[in-house]
Amino acid sequence: MLLTSEQLGRFREDGFLVLPGLFGAEEVAALRAELPALFAEDTPANFREKRSGVVRTAMGLHLRNPVYARLVRHPRLVEPAMQMLADDRLYVQQAKVNAKEAFTGEVWQWHYDFATHHHEDGVPAPLALNLHVFLDDVGEFNGPLWFIRGSHRDGPAPTALDTATTSYPLWTVAEDVVARLVGLGGIVSAKGPAGTGLIFGDSLVHGSPPNMSPFPRRIFSLILNPVSNALTRHRRPDHQHHRDLTPVVPLGDDCLRSAMRAAG
Ligand SMILES: O=C(O)CCC(=O)C(=O)O
C-alpha cells in the first residue's frame, strides 16, 4: 500500500497522518481477542499504571504472540514506512499496545520519541516512524493522542527525564517550550473509529490526557527504524528497543485474515 503525494505532503507539513479505515472490523477483532491473555502475563514487558496497577503498555508483542508477529509485517504498515523513509531496510524497534483503560488510564506527558531513543538507546537521527492502529474507537473523552502540529519542524526541543509522573520513564518537554510550540502550530487530537491508522515522526511533540471515561482506549504502536540508524547503546531491555536488526519483509495484504482462517 502506497501513500499519495498529497498524504506525503501533509505528513511533511503536520508531522502526522491519519489513515481512516486502514484495518477492517474482523482484523481489529482478531487483534483485540489476543489482548486479555497478553495483559494477564506476568512479565516485565507489561508496564502497569502507577495507581491502579492495570496494564499501561504491553511491549514486545511480536515476540509473544503470532497474530502480532504478522501485524508488524503487515504491508499496510510496513510499505508506507518504507516509502516515507525511502528505505526498505527497516527493523522493528518496538511493538506494543498502549492500553489507556477506562477510568484509570494515566497521562502520557508532552514528549517526542526521539529524545528517549537518542538519550537511552543512542539512536543517531530522528528517522523512526511510529505507526498506530486504533483497537478501540478513539474519541474526545477516552484519552486520544494530542499532537502539536508542525512541532517537528522547530528542531529538537530540550528535554528532561521524568521518572516520577507515571510508571514509564520518559524524556519530556518543558511547559514553556510546549506553550511556545502550541502558539505556532496548535494542538490537534487524533480521533477515529477502531481500525484507523496513524503515522507520526520521531520529532513530533505529542502526549495524551488521562482516560476519565468509561470507554477503554487501546492502540497498537509499531516503531520502525532504518537499520542504518540503529541503536548504539543497550541500556534498556530488548522489549523497549529490540536488538534484532533483521529488516522486516512485508507479508501479503490478507495476512491477518489468513491467520484467522487457519485458527478456524
Ligand atoms: O498511547 C498514548 O496515549 C501515547 C503513547 C506515546 O506517546 C508513545 O508511546 O510515545
The ligand as a MOL file (V3000), in Angstrom:
LIG
                    3D

  0  0  0     0  0            999 V3000
M  V30 BEGIN CTAB
M  V30 COUNTS 10 9 0 0 0
M  V30 BEGIN ATOM
M  V30 1 O -0.6560 5.9320 23.9640 0
M  V30 2 C -0.5780 7.1420 24.1940 0
M  V30 3 O -1.5320 7.7890 24.5800 0
M  V30 4 C 0.7050 7.8830 23.9780 0
M  V30 5 C 1.8520 6.9890 23.7610 0
M  V30 6 C 3.0620 7.7040 23.3610 0
M  V30 7 O 3.1140 8.8900 23.3280 0
M  V30 8 C 4.2300 6.9680 22.9750 0
M  V30 9 O 4.2300 5.7130 23.0070 0
M  V30 10 O 5.2390 7.6190 22.6160 0
M  V30 END ATOM
M  V30 BEGIN BOND
M  V30 1 2 1 2
M  V30 2 1 2 3
M  V30 3 1 2 4
M  V30 4 1 4 5
M  V30 5 1 5 6
M  V30 6 2 6 7
M  V30 7 1 6 8
M  V30 8 2 8 9
M  V30 9 1 8 10
M  V30 END BOND
M  V30 END CTAB
M  END
